[in-house]
Amino acid sequence: MSEHLTVVDHPLVQHKLTKMRDKNAPTNEFRQLLKEISHLLAYEATRDLPTTTTRIDTPVCEMEAPVLAGKKLALVSILRAGNGLLDGILDLIPSARVGFVGLYRDEETLQPVKYYFKVPTTLEDRVTIAVDPMLATGNSSVAAIDMLKEAGAKNIIFMCLLASPEGVALMKEKHPDVRIVTAALDDKLNDKGYIVPGLGDAGDRMFGTK
Ligand code: URA
């Protein structure tokens, strides 16, 4: 699939997302819904993974059966909110290798600054799925992808729950080769950089820190 943006408009995803957007959703429900949606997003994000075949014996006969080809996937969580999506994808792809990127925003320059970076080896040979629930301004997501490419990643998918038009445009400008998979493309950003209508601060809502 070559399109830059995939919005997973499946009724189950949209129903669960609506429940997450509701400001009255309690932390445990928010977390559970995020995990459920991440399964469905990951299903779409991995639709084009390369496969090969292997010879097996079913109880009835031998067959050439499809299996995933190549090295294990790399999943990279952009801290801290990415961890909410990571848990769900790991349910689906338990053998994936896992990395973490930690960034904070310098209050003066407003640029993302790296404080943690640990990713699987030989990224160049792996499909890499970077996860962050909110593609808002796109600054930190683009910076994270820059770092993954510097570390060797060549085939990167960015998976998020919500995207803003501004974030999608920035990602397309800076990383046109990176496919975005999201549950919704919202209307805009507000002046604080929150996605509108959005769901608020994804990290606070999933970890109950507010
Ligand atoms: N990060 C969030 O958690 N929420 C937004 O709306 C934007 C960025």
py3Dmol code that shows the C-alpha trace and the ligand (Angstrom):
import py3Dmol

protein = """\
ATOM      1  CA  MET A   1       0.000   0.000   0.000  1.00  0.00           C
ATOM      2  CA  SER A   2       1.519   3.293  -1.018  1.00  0.00           C
ATOM      3  CA  GLU A   3      -0.862   5.862   0.443  1.00  0.00           C
ATOM      4  CA  HIS A   4       0.606   8.176   3.024  1.00  0.00           C
ATOM      5  CA  LEU A   5      -2.353   8.243   5.408  1.00  0.00           C
ATOM      6  CA  THR A   6      -4.646   5.380   6.370  1.00  0.00           C
ATOM      7  CA  VAL A   7      -7.643   6.296   8.536  1.00  0.00           C
ATOM      8  CA  VAL A   8      -9.070   3.108   9.998  1.00  0.00           C
ATOM      9  CA  ASP A   9     -12.750   3.981   9.816  1.00  0.00           C
ATOM     10  CA  HIS A  10     -13.933   0.559  10.972  1.00  0.00           C
ATOM     11  CA  PRO A  11     -17.134   0.832  13.067  1.00  0.00           C
ATOM     12  CA  LEU A  12     -15.543  -0.932  16.049  1.00  0.00           C
ATOM     13  CA  VAL A  13     -12.602   1.464  16.045  1.00  0.00           C
ATOM     14  CA  GLN A  14     -14.867   4.496  15.762  1.00  0.00           C
ATOM     15  CA  HIS A  15     -17.171   3.273  18.533  1.00  0.00           C
ATOM     16  CA  LYS A  16     -14.280   2.646  20.912  1.00  0.00           C
ATOM     17  CA  LEU A  17     -12.676   5.978  20.007  1.00  0.00           C
ATOM     18  CA  THR A  18     -15.868   7.857  20.843  1.00  0.00           C
ATOM     19  CA  LYS A  19     -15.886   6.238  24.273  1.00  0.00           C
ATOM     20  CA  MET A  20     -12.265   7.303  24.762  1.00  0.00           C
ATOM     21  CA  ARG A  21     -12.921  10.885  23.731  1.00  0.00           C
ATOM     22  CA  ASP A  22     -15.614  11.249  26.400  1.00  0.00           C
ATOM     23  CA  LYS A  23     -14.029  13.218  29.222  1.00  0.00           C
ATOM     24  CA  ASN A  24     -15.935  11.133  31.757  1.00  0.00           C
ATOM     25  CA  ALA A  25     -14.292   7.860  30.686  1.00  0.00           C
ATOM     26  CA  PRO A  26     -12.390   6.564  33.726  1.00  0.00           C
ATOM     27  CA  THR A  27      -8.679   5.744  33.462  1.00  0.00           C
ATOM     28  CA  ASN A  28      -9.149   1.982  33.475  1.00  0.00           C
ATOM     29  CA  GLU A  29     -11.721   2.135  30.678  1.00  0.00           C
ATOM     30  CA  PHE A  30      -9.571   4.550  28.647  1.00  0.00           C
ATOM     31  CA  ARG A  31      -6.603   2.195  28.949  1.00  0.00           C
ATOM     32  CA  GLN A  32      -8.620  -0.856  28.032  1.00  0.00           C
ATOM     33  CA  LEU A  33     -10.151   0.845  24.993  1.00  0.00           C
ATOM     34  CA  LEU A  34      -6.732   2.046  23.846  1.00  0.00           C
ATOM     35  CA  LYS A  35      -5.462  -1.502  24.009  1.00  0.00           C
ATOM     36  CA  GLU A  36      -8.429  -2.814  22.038  1.00  0.00           C
ATOM     37  CA  ILE A  37      -8.070  -0.120  19.363  1.00  0.00           C
ATOM     38  CA  SER A  38      -4.341  -0.751  19.120  1.00  0.00           C
ATOM     39  CA  HIS A  39      -5.071  -4.345  18.090  1.00  0.00           C
ATOM     40  CA  LEU A  40      -7.292  -3.120  15.287  1.00  0.00           C
ATOM     41  CA  LEU A  41      -4.875  -0.405  14.155  1.00  0.00           C
ATOM     42  CA  ALA A  42      -1.983  -2.858  14.216  1.00  0.00           C
ATOM     43  CA  TYR A  43      -4.030  -5.251  12.077  1.00  0.00           C
ATOM     44  CA  GLU A  44      -4.249  -2.530   9.414  1.00  0.00           C
ATOM     45  CA  ALA A  45      -0.694  -1.296   9.854  1.00  0.00           C
ATOM     46  CA  THR A  46       0.706  -4.773   9.275  1.00  0.00           C
ATOM     47  CA  ARG A  47      -1.531  -5.640   6.334  1.00  0.00           C
ATOM     48  CA  ASP A  48       1.329  -5.463   3.817  1.00  0.00           C
ATOM     49  CA  LEU A  49       4.035  -7.240   5.792  1.00  0.00           C
ATOM     50  CA  PRO A  50       6.060  -9.524   3.538  1.00  0.00           C
ATOM     51  CA  THR A  51       5.318 -13.216   3.800  1.00  0.00           C
ATOM     52  CA  THR A  52       6.978 -16.379   2.641  1.00  0.00           C
ATOM     53  CA  THR A  53       5.954 -19.996   2.978  1.00  0.00           C
ATOM     54  CA  THR A  54       7.059 -22.929   5.053  1.00  0.00           C
ATOM     55  CA  ARG A  55       6.382 -26.623   4.670  1.00  0.00           C
ATOM     56  CA  ILE A  56       4.178 -28.034   7.452  1.00  0.00           C
ATOM     57  CA  ASP A  57       2.141 -31.142   8.099  1.00  0.00           C
ATOM     58  CA  THR A  58      -1.493 -30.553   8.941  1.00  0.00           C
ATOM     59  CA  PRO A  59      -3.319 -33.589  10.398  1.00  0.00           C
ATOM     60  CA  VAL A  60      -4.537 -34.206   6.842  1.00  0.00           C
ATOM     61  CA  CYS A  61      -1.625 -33.537   4.502  1.00  0.00           C
ATOM     62  CA  GLU A  62       1.530 -31.557   3.842  1.00  0.00           C
ATOM     63  CA  MET A  63       1.218 -27.964   2.744  1.00  0.00           C
ATOM     64  CA  GLU A  64       3.225 -24.866   1.906  1.00  0.00           C
ATOM     65  CA  ALA A  65       1.798 -22.437   4.447  1.00  0.00           C
ATOM     66  CA  PRO A  66       2.330 -18.666   4.725  1.00  0.00           C
ATOM     67  CA  VAL A  67       4.468 -17.161   7.495  1.00  0.00           C
ATOM     68  CA  LEU A  68       5.937 -13.715   8.048  1.00  0.00           C
ATOM     69  CA  ALA A  69       9.205 -13.228   6.166  1.00  0.00           C
ATOM     70  CA  GLY A  70      12.387 -11.543   7.297  1.00  0.00           C
ATOM     71  CA  LYS A  71      13.626 -10.311  10.616  1.00  0.00           C
ATOM     72  CA  LYS A  72      11.335  -9.701  13.566  1.00  0.00           C
ATOM     73  CA  LEU A  73       9.489  -6.383  13.509  1.00  0.00           C
ATOM     74  CA  ALA A  74      10.720  -3.480  15.566  1.00  0.00           C
ATOM     75  CA  LEU A  75       8.117  -1.612  17.619  1.00  0.00           C
ATOM     76  CA  VAL A  76       9.245   1.759  18.906  1.00  0.00           C
ATOM     77  CA  SER A  77       7.287   3.577  21.575  1.00  0.00           C
ATOM     78  CA  ILE A  78       7.606   7.337  21.736  1.00  0.00           C
ATOM     79  CA  LEU A  79       7.495   7.966  25.479  1.00  0.00           C
ATOM     80  CA  ARG A  80       5.453   8.133  27.453  1.00  0.00           C
ATOM     81  CA  ALA A  81       2.071   7.874  25.786  1.00  0.00           C
ATOM     82  CA  GLY A  82       3.349   5.481  23.119  1.00  0.00           C
ATOM     83  CA  ASN A  83       3.443   2.749  25.744  1.00  0.00           C
ATOM     84  CA  GLY A  84      -0.356   2.571  25.695  1.00  0.00           C
ATOM     85  CA  LEU A  85      -0.312   1.533  22.033  1.00  0.00           C
ATOM     86  CA  LEU A  86       2.764  -0.639  22.445  1.00  0.00           C
ATOM     87  CA  ASP A  87       1.084  -3.022  24.901  1.00  0.00           C
ATOM     88  CA  GLY A  88      -1.696  -3.770  22.438  1.00  0.00           C
ATOM     89  CA  ILE A  89       0.558  -4.392  19.450  1.00  0.00           C
ATOM     90  CA  LEU A  90       2.709  -6.707  21.519  1.00  0.00           C
ATOM     91  CA  ASP A  91      -0.383  -8.823  22.169  1.00  0.00           C
ATOM     92  CA  LEU A  92      -0.655  -9.249  18.422  1.00  0.00           C
ATOM     93  CA  ILE A  93       3.057  -9.571  17.585  1.00  0.00           C
ATOM     94  CA  PRO A  94       4.616 -10.979  20.759  1.00  0.00           C
ATOM     95  CA  SER A  95       7.972 -11.734  19.142  1.00  0.00           C
ATOM     96  CA  ALA A  96       8.572  -8.150  17.986  1.00  0.00           C
ATOM     97  CA  ARG A  97      11.681  -6.332  19.180  1.00  0.00           C
ATOM     98  CA  VAL A  98      10.983  -3.188  21.168  1.00  0.00           C
ATOM     99  CA  GLY A  99      12.610   0.209  21.381  1.00  0.00           C
ATOM    100  CA  PHE A 100      11.919   3.491  23.174  1.00  0.00           C
ATOM    101  CA  VAL A 101      12.457   7.107  22.217  1.00  0.00           C
ATOM    102  CA  GLY A 102      12.195   9.779  24.915  1.00  0.00           C
ATOM    103  CA  LEU A 103      11.901  13.422  23.889  1.00  0.00           C
ATOM    104  CA  TYR A 104      11.066  16.584  25.758  1.00  0.00           C
ATOM    105  CA  ARG A 105      10.370  20.050  24.416  1.00  0.00           C
ATOM    106  CA  ASP A 106      12.974  22.704  25.149  1.00  0.00           C
ATOM    107  CA  GLU A 107      10.965  25.607  26.549  1.00  0.00           C
ATOM    108  CA  GLU A 108      13.150  28.207  24.840  1.00  0.00           C
ATOM    109  CA  THR A 109      13.715  26.753  21.406  1.00  0.00           C
ATOM    110  CA  LEU A 110      10.461  24.711  21.456  1.00  0.00           C
ATOM    111  CA  GLN A 111      12.453  21.990  19.713  1.00  0.00           C
ATOM    112  CA  PRO A 112      12.306  18.349  20.784  1.00  0.00           C
ATOM    113  CA  VAL A 113      15.374  17.206  22.737  1.00  0.00           C
ATOM    114  CA  LYS A 114      16.322  13.555  23.108  1.00  0.00           C
ATOM    115  CA  TYR A 115      16.660  12.221  26.676  1.00  0.00           C
ATOM    116  CA  TYR A 116      16.417   8.496  25.944  1.00  0.00           C
ATOM    117  CA  PHE A 117      17.033   6.367  22.879  1.00  0.00           C
ATOM    118  CA  LYS A 118      17.310   2.601  22.837  1.00  0.00           C
ATOM    119  CA  VAL A 119      16.228   0.636  19.787  1.00  0.00           C
ATOM    120  CA  PRO A 120      16.703  -2.895  18.440  1.00  0.00           C
ATOM    121  CA  THR A 121      19.831  -3.687  16.428  1.00  0.00           C
ATOM    122  CA  THR A 122      19.818  -4.010  12.629  1.00  0.00           C
ATOM    123  CA  LEU A 123      16.854  -1.707  12.177  1.00  0.00           C
ATOM    124  CA  GLU A 124      17.702  -1.500   8.485  1.00  0.00           C
ATOM    125  CA  ASP A 125      16.490  -5.082   8.053  1.00  0.00           C
ATOM    126  CA  ARG A 126      13.249  -4.696  10.015  1.00  0.00           C
ATOM    127  CA  VAL A 127       9.865  -3.177   9.388  1.00  0.00           C
ATOM    128  CA  THR A 128       9.699  -0.561  12.147  1.00  0.00           C
ATOM    129  CA  ILE A 129       6.398   0.587  13.633  1.00  0.00           C
ATOM    130  CA  ALA A 130       6.723   3.789  15.660  1.00  0.00           C
ATOM    131  CA  VAL A 131       3.815   4.450  18.002  1.00  0.00           C
ATOM    132  CA  ASP A 132       2.505   7.605  19.649  1.00  0.00           C
ATOM    133  CA  PRO A 133      -1.230   8.108  20.269  1.00  0.00           C
ATOM    134  CA  MET A 134      -1.287  11.766  19.206  1.00  0.00           C
ATOM    135  CA  LEU A 135       0.169  13.172  15.987  1.00  0.00           C
ATOM    136  CA  ALA A 136      -0.418  16.820  16.965  1.00  0.00           C
ATOM    137  CA  THR A 137       2.120  19.446  15.798  1.00  0.00           C
ATOM    138  CA  GLY A 138       4.151  16.536  14.471  1.00  0.00           C
ATOM    139  CA  ASN A 139       7.416  18.019  15.808  1.00  0.00           C
ATOM    140  CA  SER A 140       8.264  15.221  18.217  1.00  0.00           C
ATOM    141  CA  SER A 141       7.029  12.472  15.893  1.00  0.00           C
ATOM    142  CA  VAL A 142       9.123  13.823  13.037  1.00  0.00           C
ATOM    143  CA  ALA A 143      12.140  14.113  15.361  1.00  0.00           C
ATOM    144  CA  ALA A 144      11.624  10.516  16.509  1.00  0.00           C
ATOM    145  CA  ILE A 145      11.501   9.317  12.901  1.00  0.00           C
ATOM    146  CA  ASP A 146      14.675  11.328  12.147  1.00  0.00           C
ATOM    147  CA  MET A 147      16.408   9.407  14.943  1.00  0.00           C
ATOM    148  CA  LEU A 148      15.087   6.047  13.771  1.00  0.00           C
ATOM    149  CA  LYS A 149      16.376   6.740  10.269  1.00  0.00           C
ATOM    150  CA  GLU A 150      19.764   7.803  11.682  1.00  0.00           C
ATOM    151  CA  ALA A 151      19.790   4.456  13.498  1.00  0.00           C
ATOM    152  CA  GLY A 152      19.254   2.703  10.169  1.00  0.00           C
ATOM    153  CA  ALA A 153      15.490   2.218   9.853  1.00  0.00           C
ATOM    154  CA  LYS A 154      14.351   2.282   6.241  1.00  0.00           C
ATOM    155  CA  ASN A 155      10.839   0.904   6.328  1.00  0.00           C
ATOM    156  CA  ILE A 156       8.862   2.842   8.938  1.00  0.00           C
ATOM    157  CA  ILE A 157       5.144   2.933   9.713  1.00  0.00           C
ATOM    158  CA  PHE A 158       3.815   5.534  12.154  1.00  0.00           C
ATOM    159  CA  MET A 159       0.789   4.387  14.127  1.00  0.00           C
ATOM    160  CA  CYS A 160      -1.317   6.795  16.168  1.00  0.00           C
ATOM    161  CA  LEU A 161      -4.795   7.093  17.584  1.00  0.00           C
ATOM    162  CA  LEU A 162      -5.540  10.656  16.473  1.00  0.00           C
ATOM    163  CA  ALA A 163      -3.877  12.862  13.897  1.00  0.00           C
ATOM    164  CA  SER A 164      -4.208  16.573  13.156  1.00  0.00           C
ATOM    165  CA  PRO A 165      -4.042  17.935   9.598  1.00  0.00           C
ATOM    166  CA  GLU A 166      -0.981  19.945  10.685  1.00  0.00           C
ATOM    167  CA  GLY A 167       0.819  16.855  11.976  1.00  0.00           C
ATOM    168  CA  VAL A 168       0.003  14.822   8.888  1.00  0.00           C
ATOM    169  CA  ALA A 169       1.236  17.640   6.628  1.00  0.00           C
ATOM    170  CA  LEU A 170       4.521  17.970   8.536  1.00  0.00           C
ATOM    171  CA  MET A 171       5.131  14.235   8.467  1.00  0.00           C
ATOM    172  CA  LYS A 172       4.377  14.127   4.751  1.00  0.00           C
ATOM    173  CA  GLU A 173       6.785  17.012   4.126  1.00  0.00           C
ATOM    174  CA  LYS A 174       9.648  15.613   6.233  1.00  0.00           C
ATOM    175  CA  HIS A 175       9.086  11.886   5.804  1.00  0.00           C
ATOM    176  CA  PRO A 176       6.995  11.217   2.692  1.00  0.00           C
ATOM    177  CA  ASP A 177       8.063   7.562   2.802  1.00  0.00           C
ATOM    178  CA  VAL A 178       6.503   6.964   6.239  1.00  0.00           C
ATOM    179  CA  ARG A 179       2.946   5.664   6.157  1.00  0.00           C
ATOM    180  CA  ILE A 180       0.651   6.966   8.910  1.00  0.00           C
ATOM    181  CA  VAL A 181      -2.058   4.695  10.303  1.00  0.00           C
ATOM    182  CA  THR A 182      -4.590   6.403  12.560  1.00  0.00           C
ATOM    183  CA  ALA A 183      -8.097   5.937  13.926  1.00  0.00           C
ATOM    184  CA  ALA A 184      -9.144   9.493  13.042  1.00  0.00           C
ATOM    185  CA  LEU A 185      -8.026  12.672  11.341  1.00  0.00           C
ATOM    186  CA  ASP A 186      -9.382  15.465  13.540  1.00  0.00           C
ATOM    187  CA  ASP A 187     -10.178  19.072  12.626  1.00  0.00           C
ATOM    188  CA  LYS A 188      -7.215  21.125  13.835  1.00  0.00           C
ATOM    189  CA  LEU A 189      -4.859  22.070  16.667  1.00  0.00           C
ATOM    190  CA  ASN A 190      -5.782  24.685  19.250  1.00  0.00           C
ATOM    191  CA  ASP A 191      -3.339  27.381  20.386  1.00  0.00           C
ATOM    192  CA  LYS A 192      -1.957  25.083  23.077  1.00  0.00           C
ATOM    193  CA  GLY A 193      -1.141  22.405  20.525  1.00  0.00           C
ATOM    194  CA  TYR A 194      -4.006  20.114  21.536  1.00  0.00           C
ATOM    195  CA  ILE A 195      -5.902  18.206  18.891  1.00  0.00           C
ATOM    196  CA  VAL A 196      -9.514  19.413  18.427  1.00  0.00           C
ATOM    197  CA  PRO A 197     -11.930  17.772  19.133  1.00  0.00           C
ATOM    198  CA  GLY A 198      -9.302  15.299  20.365  1.00  0.00           C
ATOM    199  CA  LEU A 199      -9.366  13.580  23.723  1.00  0.00           C
ATOM    200  CA  GLY A 200      -7.121  15.788  25.864  1.00  0.00           C
ATOM    201  CA  ASP A 201      -3.703  14.733  27.094  1.00  0.00           C
ATOM    202  CA  ALA A 202      -3.389  11.081  26.119  1.00  0.00           C
ATOM    203  CA  GLY A 203      -0.617  10.377  28.645  1.00  0.00           C
ATOM    204  CA  ASP A 204      -2.526  11.891  31.543  1.00  0.00           C
ATOM    205  CA  ARG A 205      -5.691  10.064  30.586  1.00  0.00           C
ATOM    206  CA  MET A 206      -4.034   6.650  30.234  1.00  0.00           C
ATOM    207  CA  PHE A 207      -1.852   6.928  33.314  1.00  0.00           C
ATOM    208  CA  GLY A 208      -4.307   8.880  35.493  1.00  0.00           C
ATOM    209  CA  THR A 209      -1.813  11.652  36.184  1.00  0.00           C
ATOM    210  CA  LYS A 210      -4.317  14.493  36.136  1.00  0.00           C
TER     211      LYS A 210
END
"""
ligand_1 = """\
8
URA
N -0.661 15.390 22.990
C -1.768 14.967 23.644
O -1.685 14.144 24.526
N -2.948 15.485 23.271
C -3.102 16.381 22.289
O -4.227 16.786 21.988
C -1.931 16.810 21.628
C -0.722 16.292 21.995
"""
view = py3Dmol.view(width=600, height=400)
view.addModel(protein, "pdb")
view.setStyle({"model": 0}, {"cartoon": {"style": "trace"}})
view.addModel(ligand_1, "xyz")
view.setStyle({"model": 1}, {"stick": {}})
view.zoomTo()
view.show()
